Amino acid sequence: MPAEEERWRPGATARAGDDVPVSAHVLDAAIAWQLELDAGAEPAAHAAFSRWLEADPEHRRAWRQLCALDAGLRPLQAAPLRAALLRAPRNRHRRTAAAVLAGALLAGVGLAALEQRMPLAARLADYGTATGERRQFALPDGSQLYLNTRSAVDLAFDSERRALHLATGEILVETAHAAAETRPFVVLTADGALRALGTRFVVRKLDTGTLLTVVHSAVAAQPARRSDERRIGTGERALVHADGVGPAAAAPAEADAWRDGMLVVENAPLAEVVAELGRYRPGHTGVDAALAGLRVTGTFSLDDSGRALQALADGLGLRLLRRGPWWLTLAPAT
């Protein structure tokens, strides 16, 4: 395979401006070249492709976008589409099939962009937030529900209990104190049930389980596959998973500061702080591996995470590298 073609195959480094759509005719040409090359083109065709690629920066940008989309659509079963195209004759039917692939690729981009801004679960939930958004809701019993960025909650109040299903994200609950209310207040996740004991608490859904932080009073945590409960008290946090509850540990003093739009950290690893700020903006937010262990203490606004990251970089004497609107990385100054 020629070096020029290999250079733009899936996995090529994204560049500034790659997120801006190219014109339809350039995209059509890129799709046609990909089909030609995937079908086993002759050396002359590879040479012609190289000349097309180098003839215009838009050609190179279209090729990078197409390769990136192709790689991203693998979970969406793009391979059958391509196979159908390769079997189609070189006539109107093939052009129609190419249009189908182009539409699928563009649809994939659109869905990815929508997912970056607001998860599908949040769009379908009773209460949901987009990336960087925080919202407050009054529940039917008078309790207050606060949703952090990219969160999704369904309401399940009935005659026996007041339940919230947290599908993704993070919430803060302040339960109402009604003397006549006898129904237990429970937050449910795939990992278990968290029963409020007249309390204020934070629940965050993680890949590894559900993180419970009790700000006031206590919460009884019951794993999904067990019948016993563990009491977590004021100022404590614990990780709940389907088979058990991890040991209780001291919770950060400002664990619920996000409600007021603030991230408060004390002697935290830089990688952890960057990851937290990255939750409030779409796209990739990262840090150079050599800097990940730097310790950070400070308070950062969540209303403009990009500015907060810049302030963090300035305070530590680092560079904030930008590659398009969706890619930020903290790197050494030199």
C-alpha positions as CSV (number, residue, x, y, z in Angstrom):
1,M,0.0,0.0,0.0
2,P,1.5,3.4,-0.9
3,A,2.7,5.5,2.0
4,E,0.3,8.3,1.2
5,E,-2.7,6.0,1.5
6,E,-1.4,4.3,4.7
7,R,-0.9,7.8,6.2
8,W,-4.6,8.6,6.0
9,R,-6.0,5.2,7.0
10,P,-8.2,4.9,10.1
11,G,-6.2,6.0,13.2
12,A,-4.6,9.0,11.6
13,T,-4.2,11.9,13.9
14,A,-7.0,14.4,13.9
15,R,-6.1,17.9,13.0
16,A,-7.6,21.3,13.7
17,G,-10.6,21.9,11.4
18,D,-11.3,18.2,10.9
19,D,-14.7,18.6,12.7
20,V,-15.8,21.1,10.0
21,P,-17.8,19.4,7.3
22,V,-16.3,19.3,3.8
23,S,-18.4,19.9,0.7
24,A,-20.7,17.2,-0.7
25,H,-18.8,16.7,-3.9
26,V,-15.4,16.3,-2.1
27,L,-17.0,13.8,0.3
28,D,-18.5,11.9,-2.6
29,A,-15.1,11.7,-4.2
30,A,-13.5,10.5,-1.0
31,I,-16.1,7.8,-0.7
32,A,-15.5,6.7,-4.3
33,W,-11.8,6.4,-3.7
34,Q,-12.3,4.4,-0.5
35,L,-14.6,2.0,-2.4
36,E,-12.1,1.7,-5.2
37,L,-9.1,1.0,-2.9
38,D,-11.0,-1.5,-0.7
39,A,-12.0,-3.4,-3.8
40,G,-8.4,-4.1,-4.6
41,A,-7.3,-1.4,-7.0
42,E,-4.4,-1.7,-9.4
43,P,-1.1,0.2,-8.7
44,A,-2.1,2.8,-11.2
45,A,-5.3,3.5,-9.2
46,H,-3.2,3.9,-6.0
47,A,-1.0,6.4,-7.8
48,A,-4.0,8.4,-9.1
49,F,-5.4,8.4,-5.5
50,S,-2.2,9.8,-4.2
51,R,-2.3,12.6,-6.8
52,W,-5.9,13.4,-5.8
53,L,-5.0,13.4,-2.2
54,E,-2.2,15.8,-2.5
55,A,-4.0,18.1,-5.0
56,D,-6.1,19.9,-2.4
57,P,-6.0,20.2,1.4
58,E,-9.8,19.7,1.3
59,H,-9.2,16.2,-0.2
60,R,-6.9,15.3,2.7
61,R,-9.3,16.6,5.2
62,A,-12.2,14.7,3.7
63,W,-10.1,11.5,3.7
64,R,-9.2,12.0,7.4
65,Q,-12.9,12.5,8.3
66,L,-14.0,9.5,6.3
67,C,-11.4,7.2,7.9
68,A,-12.3,8.5,11.4
69,L,-16.0,7.9,10.7
70,D,-15.3,4.5,9.3
71,A,-13.4,3.6,12.5
72,G,-16.1,5.1,14.7
73,L,-18.9,3.3,12.9
74,R,-17.6,-0.2,13.4
75,P,-19.8,-0.7,16.4
76,L,-22.7,0.3,14.2
77,Q,-21.9,-2.5,11.7
78,A,-20.6,-0.4,8.8
79,A,-18.9,-3.5,7.3
80,P,-22.2,-4.9,5.7
81,L,-22.8,-1.5,4.1
82,R,-19.4,-1.5,2.5
83,A,-19.7,-5.1,1.4
84,A,-23.0,-4.2,-0.4
85,L,-21.3,-1.3,-2.1
86,L,-18.4,-3.5,-3.3
87,R,-20.8,-6.0,-4.8
88,A,-22.8,-3.3,-6.6
89,P,-22.1,-2.7,-10.3
90,R,-20.4,0.6,-11.4
91,N,-23.6,2.3,-12.5
92,R,-26.6,4.2,-11.0
93,H,-27.2,1.4,-8.4
94,R,-23.7,1.8,-7.1
95,R,-24.1,5.5,-6.9
96,T,-27.3,5.0,-4.9
97,A,-25.5,2.6,-2.6
98,A,-22.7,5.1,-2.2
99,A,-25.3,7.7,-1.2
100,V,-26.6,5.2,1.4
101,L,-23.1,4.8,2.9
102,A,-22.6,8.6,2.9
103,G,-25.9,9.1,4.7
104,A,-25.0,6.4,7.2
105,L,-21.7,8.0,7.9
106,L,-23.2,11.5,8.2
107,A,-25.9,10.1,10.5
108,G,-23.2,8.5,12.6
109,V,-21.5,11.9,12.9
110,G,-24.8,13.5,13.8
111,L,-25.6,10.9,16.5
112,A,-22.1,11.2,17.9
113,A,-22.4,15.0,18.1
114,L,-25.8,14.7,19.8
115,E,-24.5,12.2,22.2
116,Q,-21.5,14.5,23.1
117,R,-24.0,17.3,23.9
118,M,-26.6,15.2,25.6
119,P,-26.7,11.5,26.2
120,L,-29.7,9.6,24.7
121,A,-30.6,8.4,28.2
122,A,-31.0,12.0,29.3
123,R,-33.2,12.8,26.3
124,L,-35.6,10.0,27.1
125,A,-35.6,10.4,30.9
126,D,-38.1,12.2,33.0
127,Y,-35.3,14.5,34.2
128,G,-32.2,15.0,32.1
129,T,-29.2,17.4,31.6
130,A,-26.9,18.1,28.7
131,T,-23.1,18.3,28.9
132,G,-22.2,21.1,31.2
133,E,-25.7,21.7,32.3
134,R,-27.0,21.6,35.9
135,R,-30.7,21.7,36.8
136,Q,-32.9,21.7,39.9
137,F,-36.4,20.1,40.1
138,A,-39.1,20.0,42.8
139,L,-40.4,16.5,43.2
140,P,-44.1,15.7,43.9
141,D,-43.5,15.2,47.6
142,G,-41.6,18.5,48.0
143,S,-38.1,17.0,47.9
144,Q,-35.5,18.8,45.9
145,L,-33.6,17.0,43.1
146,Y,-30.4,18.5,41.6
147,L,-28.9,17.0,38.4
148,N,-25.3,17.4,37.5
149,T,-23.9,17.3,34.0
150,R,-25.0,14.5,31.6
151,S,-27.5,12.9,34.0
152,A,-30.7,11.0,33.5
153,V,-33.3,10.2,36.2
154,D,-36.8,8.6,36.0
155,L,-39.5,9.2,38.5
156,A,-41.2,6.2,40.1
157,F,-43.4,7.4,42.9
158,D,-46.3,5.1,43.9
159,S,-48.4,4.1,46.9
160,E,-45.5,2.2,48.5
161,R,-42.4,4.2,48.0
162,R,-40.9,7.3,46.4
163,A,-38.3,6.1,44.0
164,L,-35.9,7.7,41.6
165,H,-34.0,5.6,38.9
166,L,-30.6,7.1,38.2
167,A,-29.5,5.7,34.8
168,T,-26.4,7.9,34.3
169,G,-24.7,10.9,35.8
170,E,-24.9,12.4,39.3
171,I,-27.6,13.8,41.5
172,L,-28.0,15.6,44.8
173,V,-31.2,14.8,46.8
174,E,-32.7,16.9,49.6
175,T,-35.6,14.9,51.0
176,A,-38.7,16.6,52.2
177,H,-39.6,16.5,55.9
178,A,-43.4,15.8,55.8
179,A,-44.8,14.4,59.1
180,A,-47.6,12.6,57.2
181,E,-45.2,11.0,54.6
182,T,-44.6,7.3,55.4
183,R,-43.3,6.1,52.1
184,P,-39.5,5.5,52.0
185,F,-37.5,7.6,49.6
186,V,-35.1,5.4,47.5
187,V,-32.6,6.1,44.8
188,L,-32.2,3.0,42.5
189,T,-29.4,2.2,40.2
190,A,-28.2,-1.0,38.5
191,D,-26.0,-1.5,41.5
192,G,-28.6,-1.4,44.3
193,A,-31.0,0.7,46.3
194,L,-30.1,3.7,48.5
195,R,-32.8,4.4,51.1
196,A,-32.8,7.9,52.6
197,L,-33.0,8.3,56.4
198,G,-34.1,11.9,56.5
199,T,-31.1,13.2,54.6
200,R,-29.2,15.1,52.0
201,F,-26.9,12.9,49.8
202,V,-25.2,12.7,46.5
203,V,-25.3,9.7,44.1
204,R,-23.0,9.3,41.1
205,K,-23.2,6.4,38.6
206,L,-19.7,5.2,37.7
207,D,-18.5,2.4,35.5
208,T,-17.3,0.5,38.6
209,G,-20.5,1.0,40.6
210,T,-22.5,3.7,42.3
211,L,-20.7,6.2,44.5
212,L,-22.8,7.3,47.5
213,T,-21.8,10.5,49.5
214,V,-23.9,11.5,52.5
215,V,-23.8,15.2,53.3
216,H,-26.3,15.1,56.2
217,S,-27.9,12.4,58.3
218,A,-27.6,8.8,56.8
219,V,-28.5,6.5,53.9
220,A,-29.1,2.7,54.0
221,A,-27.4,1.1,51.0
222,Q,-28.6,-2.3,49.8
223,P,-26.6,-4.0,47.0
224,A,-28.7,-5.4,44.1
225,R,-27.9,-9.0,44.8
226,R,-28.1,-8.9,48.5
227,S,-30.8,-8.4,51.1
228,D,-28.8,-6.7,53.9
229,E,-28.2,-2.9,54.1
230,R,-25.2,-0.9,55.1
231,R,-25.7,2.5,56.9
232,I,-23.5,5.3,55.5
233,G,-23.5,8.4,57.8
234,T,-22.8,12.1,57.6
235,G,-19.5,13.0,56.0
236,E,-19.0,9.4,54.6
237,R,-18.9,7.9,51.1
238,A,-18.9,4.4,49.8
239,L,-18.9,2.6,46.5
240,V,-22.0,0.4,46.0
241,H,-22.0,-2.5,43.5
242,A,-24.3,-5.4,42.9
243,D,-22.6,-7.8,45.3
244,G,-21.7,-5.5,48.2
245,V,-20.9,-2.1,49.6
246,G,-17.3,-1.0,49.9
247,P,-15.7,0.4,53.1
248,A,-16.9,3.8,54.1
249,A,-14.4,6.6,53.8
250,A,-14.3,10.3,54.7
251,A,-16.0,12.3,52.0
252,P,-14.5,15.5,50.6
253,A,-15.8,18.5,52.5
254,E,-17.2,20.1,49.3
255,A,-18.6,17.0,47.6
256,D,-21.8,18.8,46.7
257,A,-20.2,22.1,45.6
258,W,-21.1,21.3,42.0
259,R,-24.7,22.3,42.8
260,D,-23.4,25.9,43.1
261,G,-21.3,25.6,40.0
262,M,-17.9,25.0,41.7
263,L,-15.3,22.2,41.8
264,V,-13.3,22.3,45.0
265,V,-10.2,20.1,45.2
266,E,-7.5,19.7,47.8
267,N,-4.2,18.0,47.0
268,A,-5.8,16.0,44.2
269,P,-3.9,14.5,41.2
270,L,-3.9,16.7,38.1
271,A,-5.3,13.9,36.0
272,E,-8.3,13.6,38.4
273,V,-9.0,17.3,38.3
274,V,-8.8,17.4,34.5
275,A,-11.1,14.4,34.2
276,E,-13.7,16.2,36.5
277,L,-13.5,19.4,34.5
278,G,-13.8,17.3,31.3
279,R,-17.2,16.1,32.4
280,Y,-18.6,19.6,31.7
281,R,-17.5,19.9,28.1
282,P,-18.0,17.8,25.0
283,G,-15.1,16.0,23.3
284,H,-11.8,14.9,24.7
285,T,-10.1,16.6,27.7
286,G,-6.8,15.1,28.7
287,V,-3.4,15.6,30.3
288,D,0.1,14.6,29.3
289,A,1.1,11.4,31.2
290,A,4.2,13.0,32.6
291,L,2.0,15.6,34.4
292,A,-0.8,13.3,35.7
293,G,0.6,13.0,39.2
294,L,1.0,16.7,39.9
295,R,-1.0,17.8,43.0
296,V,-3.6,20.5,42.8
297,T,-5.5,22.5,45.4
298,G,-8.0,25.1,44.3
299,T,-11.5,26.1,43.4
300,F,-12.7,26.2,39.8
301,S,-15.9,27.4,38.1
302,L,-17.9,24.8,36.3
303,D,-19.9,27.3,34.2
304,D,-16.9,27.7,31.8
305,S,-14.8,24.5,32.0
306,G,-12.6,25.7,29.1
307,R,-11.7,28.8,31.1
308,A,-11.2,26.8,34.2
309,L,-8.8,24.5,32.4
310,Q,-6.9,27.5,31.0
311,A,-6.6,28.9,34.6
312,L,-5.3,25.6,35.8
313,A,-2.7,25.5,33.0
314,D,-1.6,29.1,33.8
315,G,-1.4,28.4,37.5
316,L,0.8,25.4,37.0
317,G,2.9,26.9,34.2
318,L,1.6,24.5,31.6
319,R,0.2,24.7,28.0
320,L,-3.4,24.1,27.0
321,L,-3.3,22.6,23.6
322,R,-6.4,23.0,21.4
323,R,-7.1,20.8,18.4
324,G,-10.5,22.0,17.2
325,P,-13.4,22.8,19.6
326,W,-13.6,19.3,21.0
327,W,-10.0,18.4,21.9
328,L,-8.1,20.0,24.8
329,T,-4.9,18.6,26.4
330,L,-2.7,19.9,29.2
331,A,1.0,19.6,28.2
332,P,4.4,20.7,29.5
333,A,5.3,24.3,28.8
334,T,8.1,23.3,26.5
